Amino acid sequence: MSNFYLRTESIKPEDILDLCVLSKQDEQIIKALRSSEPCILEGSRGTGKSFLMQVAQQQIDANDKIA
């Protein structure tokens, strides 16, 4: 990877899934974000909240294209 991104918002949406390496806990968080139940994601600045939300959004968008 030759690019360094200071903020998640700087990453193109189509590149998010190529850049993510998810732990089991990350996968659980994304599953909760993708569910129809309300979910609050909280954490300190710079811990990856926006990144996980972007990954969840891209996964949802990918599923919508397939369906």
N, CA, C and O of each residue as an XYZ file, in Angstrom:
268
protein
N       0.849     -1.173      0.000
C       0.000      0.000      0.000
C       0.886      1.224      0.000
O       1.730      1.369      0.884
N       0.723      2.094     -0.948
C       1.579      3.261     -1.066
C       0.923      4.527     -0.542
O       1.573      5.571     -0.482
N      -0.338      4.465     -0.163
C      -1.037      5.654      0.322
C      -1.213      5.608      1.824
O      -1.427      4.546      2.408
N      -1.121      6.775      2.441
C      -1.397      6.915      3.864
C      -2.600      7.836      3.999
O      -2.602      8.944      3.464
N      -3.617      7.379      4.710
C      -4.822      8.175      4.898
C      -4.899      8.619      6.350
O      -4.839      7.795      7.263
N      -5.032      9.921      6.559
C      -5.143     10.462      7.898
C      -6.552     10.281      8.450
O      -6.742     10.119      9.656
N      -7.531     10.310      7.562
C      -8.924     10.193      7.966
C      -9.645      9.194      7.058
O      -9.356      9.092      5.866
N     -10.582      8.466      7.646
C     -11.376      7.512      6.876
C     -12.120      8.199      5.743
O     -12.297      7.622      4.670
N     -12.549      9.415      5.978
C     -13.309     10.149      4.974
C     -12.496     10.407      3.713
O     -13.065     10.722      2.668
N     -11.170     10.278      3.793
C     -10.298     10.492      2.632
C     -10.216      9.266      1.729
O      -9.722      9.356      0.605
N     -10.690      8.137      2.205
C     -10.616      6.888      1.449
C     -11.828      6.792      0.530
O     -12.957      7.033      0.956
N     -11.595      6.446     -0.715
C     -12.702      6.253     -1.651
C     -13.542      5.071     -1.174
O     -12.992      4.049     -0.765
N     -14.859      5.199     -1.222
C     -15.719      4.106     -0.749
C     -15.410      2.761     -1.396
O     -15.477      1.724     -0.737
N     -15.070      2.775     -2.681
C     -14.799      1.508     -3.368
C     -13.477      0.870     -2.929
O     -13.228     -0.295     -3.238
N     -12.631      1.610     -2.218
C     -11.355      1.079     -1.739
C     -11.404      0.555     -0.311
O     -10.469     -0.111      0.136
N     -12.482      0.847      0.411
C     -12.579      0.492      1.827
C     -12.388     -1.008      2.047
O     -11.594     -1.411      2.897
N     -13.103     -1.829      1.298
C     -13.041     -3.276      1.534
C     -11.664     -3.851      1.224
O     -11.268     -4.852      1.821
N     -10.932     -3.236      0.303
C      -9.582     -3.700     -0.011
C      -8.587     -3.363      1.098
O      -7.548     -4.012      1.220
N      -8.901     -2.357      1.899
C      -7.973     -1.900      2.938
C      -8.251     -2.509      4.301
O      -7.418     -2.398      5.200
N      -9.396     -3.147      4.478
C      -9.751     -3.603      5.830
C      -9.203     -4.998      6.126
O      -9.187     -5.891      5.279
N      -8.760     -5.132      7.365
C      -8.363     -6.416      7.939
C      -9.138     -6.505      9.241
O      -8.851     -5.781     10.194
N     -10.120     -7.395      9.278
C     -11.056     -7.425     10.391
C     -10.712     -8.497     11.415
O     -10.363     -9.625     11.067
N     -10.819     -8.121     12.683
C     -10.696     -9.087     13.764
C     -12.083     -9.684     14.021
O     -13.073     -9.230     13.448
N     -12.148    -10.681     14.864
C     -13.445    -11.279     15.203
C     -14.355    -10.234     15.841
O     -15.553    -10.198     15.563
N     -13.788     -9.386     16.696
C     -14.579     -8.332     17.335
C     -15.081     -7.324     16.298
O     -16.224     -6.874     16.378
N     -14.238     -6.966     15.327
C     -14.655     -6.064     14.255
C     -15.834     -6.665     13.487
O     -16.792     -5.962     13.165
N     -15.760     -7.948     13.198
C     -16.839     -8.613     12.466
C     -18.141     -8.582     13.252
O     -19.213     -8.415     12.670
N     -18.059     -8.742     14.581
C     -19.255     -8.669     15.419
C     -19.848     -7.267     15.411
O     -21.067     -7.101     15.365
N     -18.985     -6.265     15.455
C     -19.450     -4.877     15.422
C     -20.130     -4.585     14.087
O     -21.194     -3.967     14.055
N     -19.531     -5.021     12.998
C     -20.115     -4.792     11.671
C     -21.442     -5.522     11.545
O     -22.383     -4.996     10.950
N     -21.529     -6.717     12.092
C     -22.793     -7.453     12.071
C     -23.869     -6.663     12.803
O     -25.007     -6.585     12.338
N     -23.519     -6.079     13.942
C     -24.477     -5.264     14.700
C     -24.865     -4.011     13.923
O     -26.030     -3.614     13.926
N     -23.897     -3.390     13.261
C     -24.184     -2.194     12.469
C     -25.096     -2.501     11.295
O     -25.914     -1.666     10.909
N     -24.966     -3.675     10.732
C     -25.766     -4.061      9.568
C     -27.161     -4.554      9.946
O     -28.027     -4.665      9.078
N     -27.391     -4.846     11.203
C     -28.690     -5.377     11.616
C     -29.743     -4.277     11.597
O     -29.422     -3.092     11.504
N     -30.985     -4.681     11.685
C     -32.082     -3.715     11.684
C     -32.305     -3.100     13.066
O     -33.086     -2.160     13.212
N     -31.625     -3.627     14.068
C     -31.746     -3.103     15.424
C     -30.878     -1.857     15.594
O     -29.804     -1.763     14.999
N     -31.335     -0.908     16.400
C     -30.507      0.277     16.665
C     -29.190     -0.121     17.324
O     -29.139     -1.062     18.116
N     -28.139      0.597     16.991
C     -26.810      0.280     17.500
C     -26.067      1.588     17.747
O     -26.095      2.492     16.912
N     -25.408      1.685     18.891
C     -24.586      2.850     19.196
C     -23.136      2.389     19.194
O     -22.771      1.447     19.898
N     -22.329      3.052     18.408
C     -20.910      2.740     18.324
C     -20.160      3.901     18.963
O     -20.202      5.026     18.464
N     -19.478      3.625     20.061
C     -18.763      4.692     20.739
C     -17.324      4.279     20.987
O     -17.011      3.093     21.083
N     -16.475      5.252     21.085
C     -15.070      5.000     21.342
C     -14.280      6.287     21.222
O     -14.796      7.309     20.770
N     -13.055      6.228     21.621
C     -12.187      7.398     21.560
C     -11.894      7.773     20.122
O     -12.067      6.972     19.204
N     -11.455      8.986     19.949
C     -11.086      9.478     18.628
C      -9.959      8.625     18.058
O      -8.975      8.329     18.735
N     -10.128      8.239     16.793
C      -9.070      7.500     16.113
C      -9.078      6.001     16.330
O      -8.100      5.329     16.004
N     -10.165      5.456     16.877
C     -10.200      4.012     17.135
C     -10.821      3.197     16.007
O     -10.855      1.969     16.076
N     -11.316      3.877     14.960
C     -11.816      3.147     13.800
C     -13.315      3.064     13.665
O     -13.812      2.246     12.891
N     -14.057      3.882     14.393
C     -15.524      3.850     14.311
C     -16.012      4.153     12.899
O     -16.824      3.406     12.351
N     -15.532      5.225     12.314
C     -15.962      5.602     10.960
C     -15.563      4.546      9.944
O     -16.316      4.258      9.014
N     -14.391      3.973     10.118
C     -13.927      2.940      9.193
C     -14.862      1.734      9.236
O     -15.247      1.214      8.188
N     -15.228      1.288     10.426
C     -16.130      0.138     10.548
C     -17.498      0.450      9.958
O     -18.118     -0.413      9.336
N     -17.969      1.674     10.148
C     -19.256      2.047      9.560
C     -19.162      2.070      8.036
O     -20.110      1.674      7.357
N     -18.051      2.521      7.496
C     -17.856      2.515      6.041
C     -17.808      1.086      5.505
O     -18.378      0.798      4.453
N     -17.128      0.187      6.229
C     -17.070     -1.222      5.810
C     -18.473     -1.809      5.805
O     -18.862     -2.486      4.853
N     -19.240     -1.551      6.871
C     -20.616     -2.054      6.945
C     -21.438     -1.519      5.777
O     -22.200     -2.266      5.162
N     -21.292     -0.238      5.466
C     -22.041      0.359      4.352
C     -21.671     -0.284      3.020
O     -22.549     -0.561      2.203
N     -20.404     -0.521      2.797
C     -19.972     -1.143      1.546
C     -20.499     -2.577      1.442
O     -20.877     -3.016      0.355
N     -20.530     -3.309      2.554
C     -21.068     -4.659      2.529
C     -22.569     -4.644      2.227
O     -23.066     -5.488      1.482
N     -23.280     -3.686      2.805
C     -24.708     -3.553      2.523
C     -24.925     -3.234      1.053
O     -25.776     -3.833      0.396
N     -24.145     -2.283      0.542
C     -24.273     -1.897     -0.871
C     -23.967     -3.074     -1.798
O     -24.639     -3.259     -2.813
N     -22.959     -3.864     -1.450
C     -22.601     -5.025     -2.267
C     -23.736     -6.052     -2.267
O     -24.035     -6.644     -3.305
N     -24.359     -6.263     -1.123
C     -25.485     -7.205     -1.055
C     -26.682     -6.704     -1.845
O     -27.399     -7.497     -2.456
N     -26.904     -5.398     -1.838
C     -28.031     -4.826     -2.604
C     -27.821     -5.011     -4.100
O     -28.786     -5.217     -4.836
N     -26.580     -4.941     -4.559
C     -26.292     -5.118     -5.985
C     -26.512     -6.556     -6.420
O     -26.910     -6.820     -7.554
N     -26.247     -7.488     -5.501
C     -26.418     -8.914     -5.812
C     -27.897     -9.285     -5.851
O     -28.329    -10.049     -6.714
N     -28.668     -8.741     -4.914
C     -30.092     -9.095     -4.787
C     -30.944     -8.532     -5.889
O     -32.155     -8.751     -5.907
